[in-house]
Each structure stands twice: as C-alpha cells, then as structure tokens.
C-alpha cells in the first residue's frame, strides 16, 4: 500500500511539473508576441518612406546638341571674373548671375575654364541651374584655357541670348578670328573687317580675344572697352605655354542694313583672302541653328572625319547642312593638327563660300582623350537655299 501511494504521489508531481512547464512556455510565447508594441509612423512619413524606397532617382537632364534661335533677337553677354571659391562655386555663381540678368531665354553658352577642375562639372551644373529655373536648356561648349586675366579665376562664360524684342532688325555679322603678332594689331584687323561690311566698332556686339600671353592685361582691356563700347568683351590665354599666333580676335556685330540674300560673305580689301574661311559672314535669315561642341578622338584623318560626319547628322536633325554654315569654331589641343584639320574640313565645308572661322590651340577639352572640338552656326536649309 505504501508503495502504491508513493508511486501515485510521484506520478502526480510529474504531471504537475509538466503542466507548469507547459504554462510557462505558453506564457513566454504569449509575452513575446503581445509585449512588443510596433512603432507606427504617421501616414505622411510612411508615404514618403515608401516613395524613397520604391522610386528611382530621375536621370540627369542632357544638354541639347542644337538649338534654333531667332536672328533679330540675339544679344550677347560675358560673365564677370571672380576669384572666389573653386570651379563648382564659380560656375554656380556665374550661371546664377546670367539667369538673373538675362533679357530673355539663353540659347548658347561657351565656357572657358582655367585650372585643373573637372570640365564635365560645367555641363552638369548648367543643366541643374536651368532646370531649377524651369528654363529651356542651351547648347554648351566647354574649353580649357591657359589662363584668365584675374588671379584665382577659373571660369568665364559667354552667353548668347534671345531678347524679348527684335534688336537686330537687319541681321548680324560673324567675323573670323583675325590673327596678328599683338592684340592691338588683331583689333585693327577686326575694325578693317567691320568697315568692309559697312559697319564700325560701335556696331560690335561681342569681341573675344585669344592671346598667347596675359602680360598686357591692362592695356588689352583698355583697348577692348575703348574701341568697342557696346560689345561684351572677353580676353583669354589659349595655352599656358607660348603658342602661335600671338593674338587672334573674333567678333559678332549688328548689321545696319539688310543684305539682299539670307547669307552673304565679305572679304574686305586690306585683309588677305584665305581659301579656308571668309572674313565676314552677313546673315539676315530669320533663324539660325547653333550647335554645341562635337569632339574628335585621335589624330588620324579617319578620327577627324568621324567628328565632321557626326556634326553633319546633328545639323541635319535641325534642317541644316554644311552649305548653310556661317560660323565655325575649332578648338585644337595641338597646333600640329592644323594642316590635317584644314585638309579634312575642306571635304565638308563650301570652298566657294567658306564660313567665318576661328581655329586655335587650347589647353584641353571636356574629355581627356579628345583632340579636337568644333561647334558651328548655320542657316536652316530652307533659308540657305534662297541664296
């Protein structure tokens, strides 16, 4: 009997212990599930967090290859030099000032960058600045130069804008770069070219001088401002090392009277005629096609031809062709490419009426592998056909 009772008690103890263990496990499980209070974000924050997790960042806006501008509304501006900050800050400041003071939409920018900053940032910052202001994007040319005439200055931007009203009722003239052994002599050639087109220095809208050395900085600014009182002026060192020519100045001017044709070319007496370019291109066509810079990679003839072929396709997309060219600007990374470029260019540009042209050596281009950059201005094919 005693053994029976002892066994019964042991059995009951084991049963109670098992039940208690089961209760503890159930309690622990219930506590783990029910003791945690989930954090619930406000609905607005949940939505924002969900959007951040599921939405991809918008792609960067690409600058156009071409723009179409109205000839009679073209105006020109050059940004003031600043030594404050590095390239990004100076670029932002210059673009901000341009957008604040512009008299209408900007259609083309040409940025000259000194120093070792990343030239590609100029395009990125340009797209950002114009997108933030909900402005149409301009075409852009970026060229690395040897120096600018202010200590610490890393960028100067030339802007081509469209005024809100007609300011060039008779059209505009584009002048080739006039090479000389000094900036003074080059500016005298610019005056000769203007006179040959029936214009004078007061008609100039923009004058840009490229020099081998910035030694004559003060006298250069005095000559530019004194001789061309109504022009946006610019003064740039091409490369850090001395190059030839010592100086070359180009210009854009407002026509006093309308030519009889959409495009006409002038080679004034007193200036040596060249088979490679015309000294002055007179344009009364209502619209112009302006391109950004097309780059060439390599120095072989086939490399250079490829750049001209790409440019030809870009022009065609805007109803323009090489016969309608009025202005051509070619940026070389070495003077040794000059003869080869001229030979290749002759296969594309008109030999009867070559455009006004500037072709000079510069420090660099946005791509380290690029050897040549070129941008052009043309009259749409429908207008140039009426020549």
C-alpha positions as CSV (number, residue, x, y, z in Angstrom):
1,X,0.0,0.0,0.0
2,X,2.8,2.3,0.9
3,X,4.5,1.7,-2.4
4,X,1.3,2.3,-4.3
5,X,0.8,5.6,-2.6
6,X,4.4,6.7,-3.2
7,X,4.0,5.9,-6.9
8,X,0.8,7.8,-7.1
9,X,2.4,10.9,-5.5
10,X,5.3,10.7,-7.8
11,X,3.0,10.4,-10.8
12,X,1.0,13.5,-9.7
13,X,4.2,15.5,-9.1
14,X,5.5,14.7,-12.6
15,X,2.1,15.7,-14.1
16,X,2.0,19.0,-12.2
17,X,5.6,19.8,-13.2
18,X,4.8,19.1,-16.9
19,X,1.7,21.3,-16.7
20,X,3.7,24.1,-15.1
21,X,6.4,23.9,-17.7
22,X,3.8,24.0,-20.5
23,X,2.1,27.0,-18.9
24,X,5.5,28.8,-18.6
25,X,6.2,28.2,-22.3
26,X,2.8,29.4,-23.3
27,X,3.2,32.4,-21.1
28,X,6.6,33.2,-22.6
29,X,5.3,32.8,-26.1
30,X,2.3,35.0,-25.4
31,X,4.5,37.6,-23.7
32,X,6.9,37.7,-26.7
33,X,4.1,38.2,-29.2
34,X,2.0,40.6,-27.1
35,X,4.6,42.5,-25.2
36,X,6.0,44.2,-28.3
37,X,4.3,47.4,-29.4
38,X,5.0,48.1,-33.1
39,X,6.0,51.7,-33.9
40,X,3.6,53.2,-36.4
41,X,4.9,56.2,-38.5
42,X,2.5,59.0,-39.3
43,X,0.8,58.4,-42.7
44,X,2.7,61.2,-44.4
45,X,6.1,59.8,-43.2
46,X,5.0,56.3,-44.3
47,X,4.2,57.6,-47.7
48,X,7.5,59.5,-48.0
49,X,9.5,56.5,-46.8
50,X,7.7,54.2,-49.3
51,X,8.4,56.6,-52.2
52,X,12.1,56.8,-51.2
53,X,12.3,53.0,-51.2
54,X,10.4,52.4,-54.5
55,X,11.1,55.4,-56.7
56,X,14.3,55.7,-58.7
57,X,16.2,59.0,-58.9
58,X,15.3,60.9,-62.1
59,X,18.1,60.8,-64.7
60,X,20.2,63.9,-65.2
61,X,19.0,66.2,-67.9
62,X,21.1,66.2,-71.0
63,X,22.0,69.4,-72.8
64,X,20.8,69.6,-76.4
65,X,23.1,69.2,-79.5
66,X,21.4,72.0,-81.3
67,X,19.1,75.0,-80.7
68,X,17.2,77.2,-83.1
69,X,17.5,80.9,-82.4
70,X,15.8,84.0,-83.9
71,X,18.5,86.2,-85.6
72,X,16.8,89.5,-84.9
73,X,16.6,88.9,-81.1
74,X,20.2,87.8,-80.5
75,X,22.1,89.5,-77.7
76,X,25.4,88.7,-76.1
77,X,26.8,88.8,-72.5
78,X,30.0,87.8,-70.8
79,X,30.2,87.0,-67.1
80,X,32.4,88.9,-64.8
81,X,35.5,87.1,-63.5
82,X,35.7,86.0,-59.9
83,X,38.4,84.5,-57.8
84,X,36.1,83.3,-55.0
85,X,35.9,79.6,-54.5
86,X,36.8,76.7,-56.8
87,X,35.4,75.8,-60.2
88,X,32.0,74.5,-59.0
89,X,31.2,77.5,-56.9
90,X,32.4,80.0,-59.6
91,X,30.3,78.2,-62.2
92,X,27.2,78.3,-60.0
93,X,27.7,82.0,-59.3
94,X,28.2,82.8,-63.0
95,X,25.1,80.9,-64.1
96,X,23.1,82.4,-61.3
97,X,24.1,85.9,-62.4
98,X,23.4,85.1,-66.0
99,X,19.9,83.8,-65.3
100,X,19.2,86.8,-63.0
101,X,20.2,89.4,-65.6
102,X,19.2,87.8,-68.8
103,X,16.9,89.7,-71.1
104,X,15.3,86.5,-72.5
105,X,16.0,82.8,-73.0
106,X,19.6,81.8,-73.3
107,X,20.3,79.6,-76.4
108,X,24.1,79.0,-76.2
109,X,26.9,79.2,-73.7
110,X,30.6,79.0,-74.3
111,X,32.6,78.4,-71.1
112,X,36.4,78.9,-70.9
113,X,37.9,77.1,-67.9
114,X,41.3,77.7,-66.3
115,X,43.0,75.4,-63.8
116,X,42.6,71.7,-63.2
117,X,38.9,71.4,-62.3
118,X,36.7,68.7,-64.0
119,X,35.3,70.4,-67.1
120,X,32.4,67.9,-67.1
121,X,31.0,69.6,-64.0
122,X,30.2,72.7,-66.0
123,X,27.7,70.8,-68.1
124,X,26.2,69.1,-65.0
125,X,25.8,72.4,-63.2
126,X,24.4,74.1,-66.3
127,X,21.7,71.5,-66.6
128,X,20.9,71.8,-62.9
129,X,20.7,75.6,-62.9
130,X,18.4,75.8,-65.9
131,X,16.2,73.0,-64.7
132,X,15.8,74.7,-61.3
133,X,14.6,77.9,-63.0
134,X,12.4,75.9,-65.5
135,X,14.3,77.4,-68.4
136,X,15.0,75.7,-71.7
137,X,18.5,74.2,-71.8
138,X,21.1,75.9,-74.0
139,X,23.8,74.2,-76.1
140,X,27.2,74.3,-74.4
141,X,30.8,74.5,-75.4
142,X,33.5,74.0,-72.7
143,X,37.1,74.7,-73.4
144,X,40.1,74.5,-71.1
145,X,42.4,77.5,-71.5
146,X,45.8,78.5,-70.2
147,X,44.6,81.3,-68.0
148,X,42.2,84.1,-67.3
149,X,43.1,87.8,-66.5
150,X,42.3,87.6,-62.8
151,X,44.2,85.7,-60.1
152,X,42.1,82.7,-58.9
153,X,39.5,83.0,-61.7
154,X,38.6,79.6,-63.1
155,X,35.8,80.2,-65.5
156,X,34.3,82.9,-67.7
157,X,31.1,82.2,-69.7
158,X,29.9,83.8,-72.9
159,X,26.2,83.7,-73.3
160,X,24.1,84.1,-76.5
161,X,20.6,85.1,-75.5
162,X,17.3,85.9,-77.2
163,X,15.9,89.3,-76.3
164,X,12.2,89.7,-75.7
165,X,12.0,92.1,-78.7
166,X,13.8,92.5,-82.0
167,X,17.2,94.2,-81.5
168,X,18.8,93.2,-84.8
169,X,16.2,94.0,-87.4
170,X,18.7,93.9,-90.3
171,X,20.5,90.7,-89.1
172,X,24.0,90.1,-87.8
173,X,27.6,89.7,-88.9
174,X,30.0,87.0,-87.8
175,X,33.7,87.9,-88.1
176,X,36.5,85.3,-88.3
177,X,39.4,85.4,-85.9
178,X,42.0,87.9,-87.1
179,X,45.5,86.6,-86.3
180,X,48.3,89.1,-85.6
181,X,51.5,89.4,-83.6
182,X,49.8,91.6,-81.0
183,X,46.3,92.2,-79.7
184,X,46.4,95.7,-80.9
185,X,47.1,94.6,-84.5
186,X,44.4,92.0,-84.3
187,X,41.8,94.5,-83.2
188,X,42.8,96.8,-86.0
189,X,42.1,93.9,-88.4
190,X,38.7,93.5,-86.8
191,X,38.0,97.1,-87.4
192,X,39.0,96.7,-91.1
193,X,36.7,93.7,-91.4
194,X,33.8,95.7,-89.9
195,X,34.4,98.6,-92.2
196,X,34.5,96.3,-95.2
197,X,31.0,95.2,-94.2
198,X,29.7,98.7,-93.9
199,X,30.0,98.7,-90.1
200,X,32.1,100.4,-87.4
201,X,33.4,99.3,-84.0
202,X,30.2,100.7,-82.2
203,X,28.2,98.0,-84.1
204,X,30.1,95.2,-82.4
205,X,28.0,93.1,-80.0
206,X,30.7,90.7,-78.8
207,X,34.5,90.7,-79.2
208,X,36.7,87.8,-77.9
209,X,40.5,88.0,-78.0
210,X,42.6,84.9,-77.6
211,X,46.3,85.6,-76.7
212,X,49.5,83.7,-76.1
213,X,50.3,85.7,-73.0
214,X,48.4,87.7,-70.5
215,X,51.3,90.1,-69.9
216,X,49.4,93.1,-71.5
217,X,46.3,92.5,-69.4
218,X,45.5,96.2,-68.6
219,X,46.2,97.6,-72.0
220,X,44.2,94.8,-73.6
221,X,41.1,95.6,-71.5
222,X,41.5,99.3,-72.2
223,X,41.7,98.6,-76.0
224,X,38.7,96.3,-76.0
225,X,36.5,98.6,-73.9
226,X,37.7,101.7,-75.6
227,X,37.3,100.6,-79.2
228,X,34.1,98.5,-78.8
229,X,31.9,100.4,-76.4
230,X,28.7,98.4,-77.0
231,X,30.3,94.9,-77.0
232,X,30.5,92.2,-74.4
233,X,34.3,91.7,-74.4
234,X,36.5,88.7,-73.3
235,X,40.2,88.2,-73.1
236,X,41.7,84.7,-72.7
237,X,45.1,82.9,-72.8
238,X,44.9,79.9,-75.1
239,X,47.6,77.7,-73.5
240,X,50.0,78.0,-70.6
241,X,52.9,77.7,-73.0
242,X,53.5,80.3,-75.7
243,X,51.7,79.5,-79.0
244,X,51.2,80.9,-82.4
245,X,49.5,83.2,-83.3
246,X,50.3,85.7,-80.5
247,X,46.8,87.1,-80.7
248,X,43.5,86.5,-82.6
249,X,40.3,88.4,-82.0
250,X,36.8,87.4,-83.4
251,X,33.6,89.4,-83.2
252,X,29.8,89.5,-83.8
253,X,28.1,92.7,-84.9
254,X,24.7,94.2,-85.7
255,X,24.0,95.0,-89.3
256,X,23.0,98.5,-90.3
257,X,21.2,97.5,-93.5
258,X,19.7,94.2,-94.6
259,X,21.6,92.3,-97.3
260,X,19.6,91.1,-100.3
261,X,20.3,87.5,-99.5
262,X,19.9,85.2,-96.5
263,X,23.7,84.7,-96.4
264,X,26.5,86.7,-98.0
265,X,30.2,86.7,-97.4
266,X,32.7,89.6,-97.5
267,X,36.5,89.6,-97.8
268,X,37.4,93.3,-97.3
269,X,40.3,95.0,-99.1
270,X,43.3,95.2,-96.7
271,X,42.8,91.7,-95.4
272,X,44.4,88.7,-97.0
273,X,41.9,86.4,-98.6
274,X,42.0,82.8,-97.4
275,X,40.7,79.6,-99.1
276,X,39.8,78.3,-95.6
277,X,37.5,80.9,-94.4
278,X,35.6,84.2,-95.2
279,X,36.4,87.2,-93.1
280,X,32.8,88.2,-92.6
281,X,29.5,86.4,-92.9
282,X,26.4,88.5,-93.2
283,X,23.2,86.9,-92.1
284,X,19.6,88.1,-92.5
285,X,17.9,84.7,-92.3
286,X,15.2,84.8,-89.6
287,X,16.5,81.7,-87.8
288,X,19.9,80.2,-87.0
289,X,20.9,76.7,-85.9
290,X,23.6,76.7,-83.2
291,X,25.4,73.5,-82.1
292,X,27.2,72.5,-79.0
293,X,30.8,71.2,-79.2
294,X,31.4,68.0,-81.2
295,X,34.6,66.2,-80.1
296,X,37.1,64.2,-82.1
297,X,39.2,61.5,-80.6
298,X,42.6,60.7,-82.1
299,X,44.7,62.4,-84.7
300,X,44.2,60.2,-87.7
301,X,42.3,61.5,-90.7
302,X,39.6,58.9,-90.1
303,X,39.2,60.2,-86.5
304,X,38.7,63.8,-87.6
305,X,36.3,62.8,-90.4
306,X,34.2,60.9,-87.9
307,X,33.7,64.2,-85.9
308,X,32.6,66.1,-89.1
309,X,30.2,63.2,-90.0
310,X,28.6,63.3,-86.6
311,X,28.3,67.0,-86.8
312,X,26.7,66.7,-90.2
313,X,24.0,64.4,-88.7
314,X,23.4,66.8,-85.9
315,X,22.8,69.6,-88.3
316,X,20.5,67.5,-90.4
317,X,18.3,66.9,-87.4
318,X,17.7,70.6,-87.2
319,X,17.1,71.1,-91.0
320,X,20.6,72.4,-91.7
321,X,23.5,71.3,-93.9
322,X,27.2,72.3,-94.3
323,X,26.5,74.6,-97.3
324,X,24.5,76.7,-94.9
325,X,27.4,77.3,-92.4
326,X,28.1,80.9,-91.5
327,X,30.4,80.4,-88.5
328,X,32.8,77.7,-87.5
329,X,35.0,77.5,-84.4
330,X,37.5,74.7,-84.0
331,X,39.4,74.1,-80.7
332,X,42.7,72.1,-81.1
333,X,44.7,70.6,-78.4
334,X,47.9,70.9,-80.5
335,X,48.9,73.3,-83.3
336,X,50.3,70.2,-85.1
337,X,46.8,69.3,-86.1
338,X,46.1,72.5,-88.0
339,X,47.1,71.3,-91.5
340,X,45.3,68.0,-91.2
341,X,42.2,69.7,-89.9
342,X,42.2,72.1,-92.8
343,X,42.5,69.2,-95.3
344,X,39.7,67.3,-93.7
345,X,37.5,70.3,-93.3
346,X,37.8,71.1,-97.0
347,X,35.9,67.9,-97.7
348,X,32.8,69.2,-95.9
349,X,32.8,73.0,-95.9
350,X,31.9,75.0,-99.0
351,X,35.0,76.0,-101.0
352,X,33.2,78.8,-102.8
353,X,31.7,80.4,-99.6
354,X,33.6,79.1,-96.6
355,X,32.1,80.3,-93.2
356,X,33.7,82.8,-90.9
357,X,36.1,80.7,-88.9
358,X,38.4,80.6,-85.8
359,X,40.7,77.7,-85.3
360,X,43.2,77.9,-82.4
361,X,45.1,75.7,-80.0
362,X,43.8,75.4,-76.4
363,X,44.8,73.6,-73.2
364,X,42.2,70.9,-73.3
365,X,38.6,69.7,-73.8
366,X,36.0,68.0,-71.5
367,X,37.3,64.6,-72.4
368,X,40.9,63.8,-71.7
369,X,41.1,61.7,-74.9
370,X,39.6,64.5,-77.1
371,X,42.0,66.1,-79.6
372,X,39.6,68.5,-81.4
373,X,36.3,70.2,-80.6
374,X,34.1,72.1,-83.1
375,X,30.9,74.0,-82.9
376,X,29.1,75.8,-85.8
377,X,26.3,78.1,-86.6
378,X,24.2,77.5,-89.7
379,X,21.2,78.8,-91.5
380,X,18.4,76.3,-91.9
381,X,18.4,74.6,-95.3
382,X,15.1,76.2,-96.4
383,X,16.6,79.7,-96.0
384,X,20.1,78.9,-97.3
385,X,18.5,77.5,-100.5
386,X,17.4,81.0,-101.3
387,X,20.9,82.3,-101.6
